Amino acid sequence: MPNPSDNLSETTEASVRKYCEDKSYDMFKPEIGMRFDTCEDAYKFYNMYSWVLGFSIRCGDNYTNTKKIRTNQEYKCQREGKEKAAKFSTTRCGCKAMIRLAICDDSTWYVKAFVDQCLAMTIAIRENLKKTTHRWCKWHVLRRAGEALGHVHKAHKTFAGDFNKLVNHMLTIEEFENGWEHIISKYGLEDNPFMIRAYEVRDKWAKPYFNEVFCARMTSTQRSESANHVLKVYVPSKSSINMFVKQYTKLIDDREKADDEAEKNSSQRSTEVLVGYPIEKHAAEIYTPSVFKLFKIELRKLASYVLERNNGNEEFEVMHVDAVSRDSWCKVRYRIEVNHSVGSYKCECGLFEHFGVICCHIIMLMINKGITTIPDFHIMKRWTNDNLSETIEASVRKYCEDKSYDMFKPEIGMRFDTCEDAYKFYNMYSWVLGFSIRCGDNYTNTKKIRTNQEYKCQREGKEKAAKISTTRCGCKAMIRLAICDDSTWYVKAFVGEHNHQLVESCGEKKHLSSHRHIDGHTKEWIRHLRENNVSLSRVNLVLGSVFGGNVPFSKKTLRTFCSSIASDALKDDVKKTMESFREMISNDPRFVFSVQLDDNDNLKSLMWTSGRSRSLYQYFGDAVTFDTTYDTNIYKMPFGMFVGVNNHFQSVIFAGVLLTNETSIDFKWAFEEFIAMMGGKAPSTILTDQCLAMTIAIRENLKKTTHRWCKWHVLRRAGEALGHVHKAHKTFAGDFNKLVNHMLTIEEFENGWEHIISKYGLEDNPFMIRAYEVRDKWAKPYFKEVFCARMTSTQRSESANHVLKVYVPCKSSINMFVKQYTKLIDDREKADDEAEKNSSQRSTEVLVGYLIEKHAAEIYTPSVFKLFKIELRKSASYVLERNNGNEEFEVMHVDAVSRDSWCKVRYRIEVNHSVGSYKCECGLFEHFGVICCHIIMLMINKGITTIPDFHIMKRWTKFARDGFFWIKP
């Protein structure tokens, strides 16, 4: 029996240590004899190993003894075994990877057999919270420091102090890096695995790397862990979900009561100042007591700094007064940059950006400069007392005590933080009584500072010349506000009497001018719905369901707000678009865009593409379709997309382009920029509609690219032009469909066309004459030698254009268009990732079981293999008719007699043994990249068990993205 080790955490640590000592070691790799306290611990450990390698596990067999005690347990790879009857596909492939555990006499478990730090949360955050900064808990990273560095602590009494100072008190990256280097050198920790690992991920946990990231003064998950600990006091360890929810709700109720108590204390109690600086008194007024305590800590520190240097009026430097005695690696000077236009102070310690309260260095500078109040820029509202809420609470309490009291009624001397808060309060009063308010006169002093502000009844005054009707009736109701020395406002005068009838019903009140507003949260919600192309009527329905049918504003107000959203989107549209592009470049360094300006420097054309689209083009850019669509933006600029097909037969959008016009010059620019963005490689084939300007541009710019027209565009008028023939002859539709979609050779097409013209008397039909004249541009047999990835129309581009209109509002700004288009690209990339995962994880059932079929199932993606199986089915309809030596063969359809006289029933196949190629006159391989039914039949007949390398087009395989390749072999 192997010697027992301790619990899961120690086993994990041992694995991490081994990895630190030998990077070739697979972290969390199980080993025979490894011990675990419980079977579940072993599962967790093996699951971490499966994450590192990239597979999934599940429970396997287990064995019990005569006492019904489990003695053995297996955990297996998710893909172990095989499905008994899989109709389509399965993830099972008979994988043998597993771990077998056995129980010991002391009820622990050990690894009996084995064949062959969780990142799930990090990946989930990266995928779902893309605009959220992610940092790691410092304690989790350093919790093993005591064990890993215990020997250093015993040998050096100064180590604990130095390490604590480094981890908890360093403010800048420069300071941290110097300190780390100092400690490593001083205590000989160059090869310590723990220190190496902690340093490698320092940007995820070290305090200085947080100085540009707002964390509300948190650097660990201590609050979450504390809440989890308290939760366990409320919730029994083996509670049902129902019981868990009830007890969790009790915890939330208690937290809310504590919050209410803190709010009450904040509003009712005054806080003692430390020194008495005016700026300190201002902080005491605006901050909650808890935050003011932290402000005072910074205030105490300022005594340790002096103003060292003044570089003009916008840059200052402060220095520690005891700089000489400080450690050499500790920072003693801090530079402060001042932006007077916005009233901001930026210190390189980064405390304000991290915490939201100004640092001791900035406080020292402000006091030195005689600044008496904290600038608005540096007052983070989340830390302050909300004076408006206190005023509202007092008014509600008074109403509860005396129902005759008018709720929210202003009173002389009532105080507000800002003039806007006073407006909101008076507006709530006007709602209760049933009138509307508006801004009245305001007064400024000689310094152009507003000192008085009036808000009046909407019906104050009289119109000078009202042509039809007016709401003005000379009402005197009003409120006058005056500013205080501390920049707050108080009620100086109040007139409450009205000379007109007041509105009573809520339905009428919401149509009053000052009450036709939408709250901030609802505005953001509406904006989100509109950005995602939800119509105005549907937005109104959604709001009706949310507010229970009693929407607190009118549909006209909603319509006005939606109009303002559109207007705001149009302001600085191009500038916003460029900012969006810069943000995209910061997230995706391979993102590129190109702009074309006209003679007046106005936007003429715009093209952009992502780094992933550029990469996919290298693999699947051999055949491309291009088509333009309309009504996607308010400027009515046509939008075109370059679309291809990947190895899963999914559409891939390579790039998008907005054009002002559709002239040959515009298309020439578009094609030039597209090729440049894609690394200078032109596609081998491009499909478009019949646009002459597009044809000219392709002929000039894509000289080595084969150009074909979309079959559907050529034939879309067939229904109108040939409708009378369809009505007169029931067989016409079938014959025409067979001719257009199923003819494989030019000879077959020509014979079929002649047959239909003669049979249905269409010799003089203008439509048929025009279609025949340009048959080499659209007819399938003329594509025979042209690789098109099985595309004969621009359907993929048109389908992408159709889907785009689901994402993009029809009159969107360019900036909005780009954002919504990016969402479409993101969704396509997710679908591609899903298909890639399925392709690698699932095996596909074969149709017959030929060895060549099994080979195809191994190399092709499931989507392409389905098409291979279609050809395999067809191969049963052919037999080997003639063998002209060993290099030319002829196959014939088994039912040749019953086929139409103009249908081809014999196909010649030429074999080149030196390169292993098979060339069939149907031309399917050259057109599609997968061998045809005729070649498959011949290979099976000749006993060939694998598809020759010459006929394996990498773009269709599961390994299409391994390395770089270009066009067909």
Summary of the structure (lengths in Angstrom):
residues: 969
radius of gyration: 38.1
end to end distance: 59.4
largest distance: 112.4
contacts: 2793
relative contact order: 0.04
helix: 47%
strand: 17%
